[in-house]
Amino acid sequence: MAELKCYWFKFEMFSQPTSLNIGCGVTAHDYSDAIGLLRSKVFDGNDFVVLNFHEDVKLSELDQSHVVPNMGVITSRGIWFPLGYD
C-alpha cells in the first residue's frame, strides 16, 4: 500500500461563509484518492472546482492561527480540515 500524503486544496470561493473558503486538508494515498475523499465526504458526490493544491503540505505551511488549532489528525487517511467530514 502506498504511503499517505497530505494535501491542501483551494476551491472556487463559495457564496456562503464556510471554512472551505480557507481551503481543505486531506490525507490520502495519492491525488486521485484525495479527490475521491473530497467528492464523497465533503461535496456529497457533487462536482467542485479545485483552483490549486499542494501535495506533501507541512504543518508549518498552514495558517497557524486558524487552520492548525482547528484541524484533526493529519497522519490518518481522511479530511482533517475543516473538521466534521469524517
HELIX and SHEET records of a PDB file:
HELIX    1   1 SER A   19  ASN A   21  5                                   3    
HELIX    2   2 TYR A   31  LEU A   37  1                                   7    
HELIX    3   3 LEU A   38  VAL A   42  3                                   5    
HELIX    4   4 LEU A   59  GLU A   61  5                                   3    
HELIX    5   5 VAL A   68  ASN A   70  5                                   3    
SHEET    1   A 4 VAL A  50  GLU A  55  0                                        
SHEET    2   A 4 LYS A   5  PHE A  11 -1                                        
SHEET    3   A 4 CYS A  24  ALA A  28 -1                                        
SHEET    4   A 4 GLY A  78  PHE A  81 -1                                        
END                                                                             
